[in-house]
C-alpha cells in the first residue's frame, strides 16, 4: 500500500511515515511539502491508496482544493491531518467528501485508529467535534491586523503558470501539455484558483485576475 503525506513540516512527515510503516504495514510512504508537488506525485505514482494533506502548507487553498483532488482520484482515500482544530474546517472537509480530519494533537494510537477507519471506508471526525464548547470568561484582546497581501502574491508558482495560460485562453489539455502535467492536475489547480478568487467559471476568473494584475503589476504565467 502506498501513502502520500503532504505536509511542510519535515519532522512530522517522517514521524507519521514511521507510524504508517511500523503500525499499519504500509509498504511505501511518499513525502512532499507543497500542494503543487503533491499533485504532481499523485499524477505520476499509480496506486496511491491514501493521501493526507496539511491545510496550512504552501499552495493549499483549503478544503475546496482537496475536494478537487478527491474528484480526480476517486479510488484514493483523501484526508486532512492538521494542527488546526477549527470546527469550520472539519465541517468543510466532511461536506466535500473527504475521508476524515485528524488533529495532530491526537496520540499515535488514536491517529493509527483514525487511519484504519478511513482505510476501511469510514469517515473519521475528531472527538472535539462532539465535545461541549467552553464559554470564555472574557473576550480576548483583538490581535493586530496584518497588512493586506495581494491575492496574486499568495499564489504558488504552478498556480501562476496555470492562471497565465488561462488568461491566454488555453484549454486544460493545452495547459497540461505546456506544463508537462496531467490534465487532472490542471483541473485541481483550476479549482483552487476558483476558490482563491471567488470565481465560478473561467471567464470570471480571468476577468478578476486581469483586473488585479493591471492594478498591481504582478506578472503571471509564462509569456509566449
C-alpha positions, 0 to 999 in steps of 0.5 A, a space after each residue: 500500500 502506498 501513502 502520500 503525506 503532504 505536509 511542510 513540516 519535515 519532522 512530522 512527515 517522517 514521524 507519521 511515515 514511521 507510524 504508517 510503516 511500523 503500525 499499519 504495514 504500509 509498504 511505501 510512504 511518499 513525502 512532499 511539502 507543497 500542494 503543487 508537488 503533491 499533485 504532481 506525485 499523485 499524477 505520476 505514482 499509480 496506486 496511491 491508496 491514501 493521501 493526507 494533506 496539511 491545510 496550512 502548507 504552501 499552495 493549499 487553498 483549503 478544503 475546496 482544493 482537496 475536494 478537487 483532488 478527491 474528484 480526480 482520484 476517486 479510488 484514493 482515500 483523501 484526508 486532512 491531518 492538521 494542527 488546526 482544530 477549527 470546527 469550520 474546517 472539519 465541517 468543510 472537509 466532511 461536506 466535500 467528501 473527504 475521508 476524515 480530519 485528524 488533529 495532530 494533537 491526537 496520540 499515535 494510537 488514536 491517529 493509527 485508529 483514525 487511519 484504519 477507519 478511513 482505510 476501511 471506508 469510514 469517515 473519521 471526525 475528531 472527538 472535539 467535534 462532539 465535545 461541549 464548547 467552553 464559554 470564555 470568561 472574557 473576550 480576548 484582546 483583538 490581535 493586530 491586523 496584518 497588512 493586506 497581501 495581494 491575492 496574486 502574491 499568495 499564489 504558488 508558482 504552478 498556480 501562476 503558470 496555470 492562471 497565465 495560460 488561462 488568461 491566454 485562453 488555453 484549454 486544460 489539455 493545452 495547459 497540461 501539455 505546456 506544463 508537462 502535467 496531467 490534465 487532472 492536475 490542471 483541473 485541481 489547480 483550476 479549482 483552487 484558483 476558483 476558490 482563491 478568487 471567488 470565481 465560478 467559471 473561467 471567464 470570471 476568473 480571468 476577468 478578476 485576475 486581469 483586473 488585479 494584475 493591471 492594478 498591481 503589476 504582478 506578472 503571471 504565467 509564462 509569456 509566449 
